[in-house]
């Protein structure tokens, strides 16, 4: 969906992730949806869980 001139988004870059489940739905004539279950893990090498987190929108700064 475009709002103004951007496609809003929230993005997370996780260091390590353990995926536990994936459930796609394939209903006729509907938008495809997916449910993914995961756990973010501590990365000893980087010393963090989240590498980067940012929002894409029309606001230049907060």
Secondary structure, DSSP 8 states (H G I E B T S, - for coil): --BTTB--EEEEEESEEEEEEEEEE--TTS--EEEEEEEEE-BTTTTBSEEEEEEESS----
